[in-house]
Amino acid sequence: MLVRCASLADGTLKVSGVYLIMTRTVNVDEAKNQLQDLLVLALEGNDVIITDGGKPLARLVPVAPSKRKRVAGLNRGKIWASEDFDEPLPDEFWVGHE
């Protein structure tokens, strides 16, 4: 079987029109200098692992939007605040009882 491959500038491979997900491992110093490029890779679905001394510390992943829609008033009546919630606290609160 013959498969056509092309290496792209961002380090991914394009195989017959399909993009392969790659794992990029960088140390903390490289991550500081290449953050913009690493964010692009992560947003494209690639794994980005940040290491320190060869030990994995973190994985850079995109933030997924919430799939649930927020509903206004959903907890109406379940949460309350006392009438004096914004009054100054007494000195005993800050210094303790004497």
SVG drawing of the C-alpha trace seen along z (x, -y; Angstrom):
<svg xmlns="http://www.w3.org/2000/svg" viewBox="-38 -49 54 51">
<polyline fill="none" stroke="black" stroke-width="0.4" points="0.0,0.0 1.3,-3.4 0.5,-6.4 1.3,-9.9 2.7,-11.9 3.7,-15.6 5.3,-17.2 3.8,-20.6 5.6,-23.5 3.8,-23.1 5.2,-19.6 2.0,-17.7 1.8,-15.2 -0.8,-15.2 -1.5,-11.8 -3.7,-11.5 -5.8,-14.5 -6.0,-13.4 -4.3,-15.2 -2.6,-13.1 -2.7,-14.3 0.9,-14.7 2.3,-15.0 4.7,-17.8 6.8,-17.7 8.6,-20.9 10.4,-21.9 9.3,-24.9 11.8,-27.3 10.8,-26.3 7.2,-26.7 7.8,-30.3 9.4,-31.2 7.0,-29.3 3.7,-29.8 1.9,-31.3 2.9,-28.4 2.0,-25.8 -1.4,-27.4 -2.0,-27.0 -1.0,-23.3 -3.3,-22.7 -6.2,-24.4 -5.7,-22.2 -6.2,-19.2 -2.5,-18.2 -1.2,-17.1 1.3,-19.6 3.1,-18.3 5.2,-20.7 8.0,-19.1 10.6,-20.2 13.8,-18.1 12.1,-15.5 9.2,-15.1 5.7,-15.9 4.2,-18.9 1.2,-19.9 -0.8,-19.3 -1.9,-22.3 -5.5,-21.8 -8.1,-24.1 -11.0,-25.2 -14.2,-23.5 -17.3,-25.7 -20.1,-24.6 -22.5,-22.3 -25.3,-23.2 -27.2,-26.5 -27.5,-28.6 -31.1,-29.2 -31.9,-32.4 -33.8,-31.9 -33.2,-28.2 -32.4,-28.3 -34.8,-31.2 -35.7,-30.9 -32.9,-28.5 -30.3,-31.2 -30.7,-34.3 -28.6,-37.0 -29.4,-38.6 -30.4,-42.2 -27.1,-43.2 -24.8,-41.3 -23.0,-44.5 -22.7,-46.1 -19.2,-46.5 -18.0,-43.6 -17.5,-44.2 -14.0,-44.6 -14.3,-41.3 -14.4,-39.6 -11.0,-41.0 -9.2,-40.9 -11.0,-38.2 -12.8,-38.2 -11.0,-39.8"/>
</svg>
